[in-house]
Amino acid sequence: MRTIFLLDIDCFFASVEMATRPELRGKPVCIGGQRNDRGIVACPNYEARAYGVRTAMPLRTAAALLPPHAVFLPGNHSLYAEYSERVMDILYDFTPDIEQVSVDEAYMDVTGCLHFWKGSASCMALAIKERMQQQCGLSVSIGVASNRVCAKIAASLKKPDGLVVVPHGKEQKFLAPLPIEVVPGVGVKTLPKLHAQGIFTVSDVFSRPLDQQSWIGRYLMGVAAGKETQRMQYNRVEKSISRDTTFSQDTCDRDLILSTLYYLTERCCKTLRRRQHRATTVTAKVRFADFTTVQKQTTLPASSDHEDDIFASAQQLVQLLLPDKQFIRLVGVKVSNLSDTSSQQLELDGGKAEKIDRLYKRIDALQEKHGYTTIRWGITQHLHKSFASDARGYRLHSPVYEL
């Protein structure tokens, strides 16, 4: 029997804004426009929802409900897309079988990966939640079940930061007491028709004789039996890998900035090698103290998954972006235009490129076995003095996106 996760990022747009702007935390936040605009609320955070604000509510109505200190923001969709990509990158570290259904929601088939977690779906889900919080500053709700429908319903029941597991064989017991409107596909037009038939909870469907079952009954009976006709669509085309971090304090310390940039580059390259990819394009990003964000990109002479190639380009880009004594709050690197190396043959003469490949792979293996700090590059010594580390690497300031 399969094990399916549905992961849903809580208040995604608002959560991203709070992750990048800590001063917003604890305040009611509405994404969609200014308080006197004629638009609608795209995403309120939970502090705003406590005042009765809901998605699609007119901004002016929301403004009337909220206190003066509430924050209204127009939204930054490029930033949200960037965070969505980060989230999906993390999920692919847990399983290759993922169907992303929106910018903030994805199904994961973890059936073949649970043995890494001693068969415990709860342990795996908690590990995902911890990485999302530590590396992206986001809370997520996860539903776990034998099929997509139960997983989706479970994820919605204990938001925010929820985890609901439906044990195999207990699907009908889980569904029975729930209101019928929680079932995906039961919308505003279908609900009154079901109520007219005396169907208010899922148990009302189950209690009817089989010969009187409607489409919703037959559908739910299959779901309750752990069956599902709809297959997951694994249609992801990986476009890029990015790593960035926000400093605990705005800084103009070049040594710290470049040490951090190298470490982030190293994390990108380890991911490239693990997924058997190489990159052709390198992008460096800097966010200044006033939240202005700038970035530049360049194309490598040849695709690579080596730190020395990618960092050389990233360093040049950052030096172009960063004026002397200019304080910044964030630095990041992205590699894109990825190519698959799994089918490429090694050089028959044992050339320099092959030797460098073997060197990096041996370093990866040693760090994975004995801990990251077993082997450190000299340029990252600055981080070793400033940050704690564990087997996976340095614990940079949150929010951070690293392995």
Secondary structure by P-SEA (a helix, b strand, c coil): cbbbbbbbcccaaaaaaaaacccccccbbbcccccccccccccccaaaaaacccccccaaaaaaaccccbbbbcccaaaaaaaaaaaaaaaaacccccccccccccccccccccccccccaaaaaaaaaaaaaaaccbbbbbbbcccaaaaaaaaaccccbbbbbbcccccccccccccccccccccaaaaaaaaaaccccaaaaaacccccccaaaaaaaaaaaccccbbbbccccccbbbbbbbcccccccaaaaaaaaaaaaaaaaaaaaaacbbbcbbbbbbbcccccccbbbbbcccccccaaaaaaaaaaaaaaaccccccccccccccccccccccccccccccaaaaaaaaaaaaaaaaaaccccccccccaaaaaacccccccccccccccccc
